[in-house]
Amino acid sequence: MKIETAKHSGFCFGVKRAIQIATETAQNNKKTVTLGPIIHNPQMVEFLMKKGLHSVDDIKDITDETVIIRSHGITAENYKLLVERGLNFVDATCPFVKKAQEYAQKLTDDGYQLYILGEKDHPEVEALLSYIDDSAVVITNPDVDFKKPTQRKVALIAQTTQSEEKFEGLAKKLIHFSEELYVVKTICNATILRQETTRNLSQKVDIMIVIGGKNSANTTRLAEIARAEGCKTFHIETEGELKDVWFKDVDNVGISAGASTPNWIINSVKEKIKKINETK
Ligand code: SF4
């Protein structure tokens, strides 16, 4: 059985950077917390917790700890609270997320009705929305929840981990209903490469194993992409979820992993698949 891993898999630049900032801060300052889980990978969050880096969901629960702002960014309200309370904080927001926030602000200031392709409840989108007025429209799937713009000038951006295909679909729909359409592709390159290599790999293997948090939007999207190619796909968090029966009569296995999946999990999944193969 051949096992191939998608060329672009696992930790992206923004996640590596956030973890490095958080661990270095925690080394120098024992009382360090992250505001919300630093990344959407429960195993990595647990690993960091064992090293003393805890996550806190509500600023009210923070007393004198140094606060790490995670790669998804922070809402304007929470930012204000951090400043007002005089808390010490370190900003690990991914620069690509920051860029999307800046575009959101600039485009709404310039009078565009802003469309965001994304998930309303995702912390990155919650943060984006908090910096602009409430005329912005969030669309998760242009084929399902599209709403016509109510203004003449329309702008479109995306949550950084969205699919290019859906983004193009939404742009095409908006072009019909606007006089002026300003499109900024804020999907990051790490996302594009992970999606592309997952799509290509899933076209040539019998099954795909996509590794990453079940709460990770970008990993879930990779699994959706592989399924859309007609490839039997399993989304798992750890090797413990692998089942021997999945590999019966399988010659080629593809592996892909979201931007928040650490290498040690990818490697243990590979090792377990090799062991399953040996006992076939
Ligand atoms: S997926 Fe992209 S935007 Fe998100 S943290 Fe990684 S590099 Fe940054």
Boltz pocket constraint, residues with backbone or C-beta under 6 A from the ligand:
constraints:
  - pocket:
      binder: B
      contacts: [[A, 12], [A, 13], [A, 14], [A, 15], [A, 71], [A, 94], [A, 95], [A, 96], [A, 97], [A, 160], [A, 161], [A, 188], [A, 189], [A, 190], [A, 191], [A, 218], [A, 259]]
      max_distance: 6.0
